Amino acid sequence: MQSTSCDNRDRKYQLQSQTISWLRFPLIICVIFIHNSQLSSESYPLIIEGVSSELLGEYFRIWISWVLTHICVPCFFVISGFLFFMKTPDLTYSIFKGKISKRFRTLLIPYILWNLIPLFVIYGVKLNMIIRHGWSWQQYFDFCYQYFLDNGGLNIFWACNVWGGNIHSWFGTSVISTGPYNLPLWYLRNLIVISLFTPILYWLIKNLRVWFFLPILLMYFGSINLPFAGFGTSTILFFGWGAYIAINRKNLICEFRKFEKPCYIVAIVSLILATIYQGNRNEIGHYFYCIYVISGVISIFNIGSRLIASGIVRVHHVLVNSVFFIYAFHTNWFMGIYDRVICKVFTMMGLSPINLFTYLTTPFAKAAICIAIYVLLEKYTPKLAKILNGSR
């Protein structure tokens, strides 16, 4: 059995690397659960009167898709910030140029491609209008152009999707989030943006140290974002958190171990309260939600490192290598076929297509489909697979 102590210098860096690698797959499953909430937009009573299975089912979904799984993106930001500055004694111009050049291949190119792919899939599907409904090529190209304009034109690469407005900031403004055409890629967009501003982040952390996080935390709890898409407060907070640990030559796992037990307690209590108050969709629940996310990030790294160190789990390279592909592909039009098939099957059986069974199994089924497609691409078209997977 591996040692779980961070005092063992022969183990701690290996444990850190394995924990980061292993966590990627469960975290991407959490991402799919967030996008698979199957919840209506109505508000649910905070006190359950005459408990019904339907109401309990809705709270179960709120618990998972609106609260529990929301540590996944902050965890990915922490990992990204940590890896950006790991083994970087000083962020000189040449080092920064090299890192940005690498991220041109691993972030920007796949970001552009994965926003174009679902768009061209729609265009491909609409080709049947020429055959089945006698469209002329001119009508088809007019449709393609109009569809492009209707979805924001070039804004498909930035912020053509808008959601939120459930809560208000301390300034009284509605909190709105935006994303590109392939909606989950908002994370990649924000990662590209903050990577470009890492010299400023590096200077602030080196000079202000831990005090840098005080205004960012206040903005996070106050739902205050900079008025530009791509500059999310949570992005700065969690990417900066990982960056701070790396810049100060600390081990990610060892740092989080210092707060292990208190964070377990805080995470459990805040998780329960955030679920009762419907997570980040309620202004009271928002504060419990923020507390849960911060304590939950620490907790999940500690849980992952404990599982790795005890030998209960190990890194599976196929799962790890397919994470980016799952992330970029899981909301694609092709994945919608799965939803339609499941819906039709359950309807034919006289059952509701929206039930706990489909809710709990769909994310794993979609991940399995994505992995199968990725493995086939890697086997038969390895160059294409590498490009789509961000040169990973």
N, C-alpha and C positions, 0 to 999 in steps of 0.2 A: 504494500500500500504506500502511495506517495505521501510525503509529509505535507501537512496543511499549513505549516508555519511559514510566515514570511521571513523568519529569521534565517532560514536555510537558503543561502545565496545561490547554491547550485540548482535550486528548484524554482525560485521565485520568477525568473524571467521566462522559463519554460511554461510555468503555470499561467503567467500573464498572456503569453502568446496563444496557448491552447484555449484559454477561457474566451478570449476575444474571437477566435475562430469558431469555437463550438456555439457560442451564443448567437451567431449570425442567423442560423437556421430557425431556432425557436422564435427569434425576434421577427423574422419575415413571416412566419405563420401568424404572429400577432398582427402584423400589417394587414394580412388578408382578412382576419377577423374584423378589423376596423372597417374595412370596405365591404363587409358582408353582414352588416348589422341587422338588416331586415326589420328595422324598427319604423314605426310611424312617427310623424313629427309632433304628435300631440303630447301634452304633458300628462304625467301620471301622478296620482295622489301620493303624497308623502306618507300618509298613514293609510295602511291597507285595511279597508273595511270589507268584511265578508270575503276573505281571501279566496280567489279563484285560481285555477291552474293557469288560465290565460294570463292573468295579471302577474303571477309569479314567474311565468315564462318571459314576460316582457322585462321584469326586473332582472332576471338572469341575463338577458341580452344586454341590458344597460350595464350591468356589472362587468361583463366581458368586453363588449365592443365600445362602450362609452367611457370606461374607466380603466379596468385592469390592464388591457393591452396597450394603453397610451404611453407606457414607458418605452415602447420599442423605438420610436423615432428619436427621442432624446438620447437613448442608448447609442444609436447609430451615430448621432452627432458627437457624443463623447468619444466614441472610438475614432471617428474621423479626425477630430481635433487632436487627440493623443497621437495618432499615427503620423499626422502632418508634421508635428514638431519632435517626434521621437528621434533620437540620435542626431539632433540638430543643435550643436553647441551655440551657434550664432546664426541668425537668419540674414546672411549677407545677400547682396544682389545676385551673385552667381548661384547660390543655393536656392533662393526664391525662384529664379528663372528656371532652374532645373526641375523644381517641384511643379511649377505651373505648366511647363512643357509636358511633363508626365500626365498631369491632370487634363491636358487637352485631349489626350488619347483615352483616358479612363473615365472622364466625366463629360466633356463637351461633345465629342463625336457621338457617343451613344445617346446623349440627351437629344441631339438633333434627330438622329435616326429613329429613336423610339417615339418621338412626337410625330414623325412623318409616317411611320408604319401603319398605325391605326387609321390615319387619314386616307392613305392609299388603299387600305383594305376596304373602306367604305366606297371609294371610287371603283374598286374592282367589283364589288358586289353590285353596284349600280350599272355595270355593263350589261346586266341581263335586261335592262330597260330597252336596250337597242334591239335585242332579240325578241323579247316577249311582248313589248308594247310599241314596237316600230319607231322608237326614237331615232332621229338622225344624229350623226356625229356632232353636228353643231349644237343640238339640244343637250347632248351628253356633256360637251365641254362647257356649255352655259351653266348646267347644273353644278359641275365641279367648281367652276369659278364662283358661283353664287354661294355654294356651301362653304367654300373657303372664306368668303367675305362675312357670311352669317356667323362664322365661328371666330371672328376677330381678325381675319387676315393674318398678317405676320405676328399678331398677338398670340397665335396658337403656341408660339415658342416661349411665351412669358406669363400671361395672366388672363387667358380667355375664359377660364372657369372661376366663378365667384361663389363663395358659400359663407355661412356664419350669420352674424347679426343677432345671435341669441343673447349675448351679454353686452354690457357697455363698459368702457374704460372708466378710470377715475375722472377723466375729463368729460364724461358723458357721451362720448362718440361710440357708435356701433363698432364692434370688433368684426372686421371682415377679413377673410382669408382668400387667397387667389392661387391659381395653379395653371399650368399649360394645358394643351389639348389632351395629352396623356396625363390625367390628373395627379396620380401618385408621384410624378416626376417633379412636383414642387419641391420635394426634399433635395433632389439633385440640383435644381435651379438655385436653391439657397446655398447649397454646398459650393457651387461654382462661384457664386457672388462672394461668400465669406472667404474663400480661398484667395481671391484676388485682393482682399483687404487684410490678409494675414500680417503684412509688415506693420500695419497700424495696431492690430491686435497684439502682436508680439511686443511692440514698444509699450503699450498700455500695461500689459501684464508684467513686464520687466520693471517698470517704474512705479506702478500703483500697487502691484502685487495683489493681495486678497481684496484690497479696497476697490479694485476695479469692478468686483461683482456686486457691490452694494447698490449702485443705481440700476444695474441690470436686473437684480432681484426685485427691486421696487417696481420696475417696469413690468416684469413678468407677473407679479401678483396684481398689479394695477391694470393688466390687459392693455398696456401701452406699447404700440409698435411704431417704428419709424415709418413715415408716409411713403415708402417705396417698396414695391414688391421685391422680395428676395432678401430683405433685411429684417426677418422675423426676430423678435426678442428671444424666443426660445432657441433659435439657431445660435445667436450670439452667446447666450447663457451656457448651453450644453457643449457646443463646439469649444467655447472658451474654457470651460471646465476641464475638458480633456487636454486642451492646449496648456493650461496652467500646470497640470500634473507633469506633462512631458517637459515643458520648459524648465521646471524646477528639478529635473532629473529624478523624479519619483516613480515608483512602481505603481501602476494603476490599481492592482489588486491589493497590495499592501496598504495603500492609502484608504481604500474603501473598507478594509478589515478593521480599521480604527473605530469605525462608527457602526459596526455590524449589528450588534444586539439592539441598541436604541432605535436604529432605522427599521428593523423588523417590526418592532412594536408600533412605531409611528406610521409605517406603511399600512399595517393591518387596520389600525383605527381609522386613519384618513381614507382608506379604500372603502370601508363600510359607510362612513359619513358621506363621502363623495357619491357613492352609489345611491344612497337614500335621497340625496339632493340632485340626482340626475347628472352628475359629472359636470363637464364644462359647458353644459347647456342651461345652467342656472347660476345666477350671480352669487348666491350663497355657496352653492356647490363648487364654484370656481376656486375658492380659497382652499377647500379641502382637496380638490383636484390637484392644485399646484403643490401642496404639501406631499400628497401621495406620489406624484411624479418624481419629485426630488429624492424622497426617501426610497421610492421604488427602484430608481436607477441604481442607487448604492446596493440595495437588497438583491437585485437580480444579478449583479456582478459577483456578490458574495455567494449567492446560491450556486451560480455557475462554477465558480472557482472551487467551492466545496465538493461539488459533484465530480469535477475533473480530478481533483486531488485525491479523492477517495477511490477513484477508479470505477465509479458507478456509470459514468458516461465517457465517451471518447470522441474525438474529432473524426467525422466521416467526410472525406474529401469531396465526394460527389455532391453531397448535400451542401457543403460550404461553397464549392465552386459554382453551384447553380443558383445561389441566392440572388445575385444581381439580375439574372434572367427571369427568375420568378417575380421579382419586384417590378420589372419593366413590363412583363407580359401578362400578369394575372388579371388585369382589368381590360385586356384587349378584347376586341369583338369576338375572337374565337372562343374565349372563355365564356362569353355570353351564350354560346351554344349549349354549354353544360347546364346553365341555369334554365334555359328553355326546355331542354330534355327532361330534367328533373321535375320541373313544373308540370309538364305534360303527363309524365308517369304518375305522379301523385294525384293529379286531377282525374286520370282514368281509373285510379284505385278508389276514388271518392274521398280522398284525404286532402287536407289543406297543404298546398305546396310550401307554405311558410310555417314550419314547425321546428321544434328543437332538434329533431334528428338531422334534418337538412342543414340547419344552422350550425350544428357541431361538426358535421362531416364534410360540408362543402369546402371549407378552407384547406383541409388536408387533401381532398380529391383534386382541387385545382392545383395545389402544390405538386402533387404526384404527376399530373398531366404536364405541367411546366417542366418538371425534371425529366420526364420521358422525352419530350420534344428537344430539350437541351442536350441530352445524351445522344440522341440521334443526329442532331446538328454537329455535335463535337466529333462524332464518329465518321460521318460522311462529308461534312463540309466544315472542317476544323477552322479554316480561316474566317469564314462567315460567323461561326460560333464565337470566335475570339473577338471579332469586331462588335457583335451584338452584346457581348458580355463585358464590354469596356476594357478589352485587352487584358482581362484577368485570366 
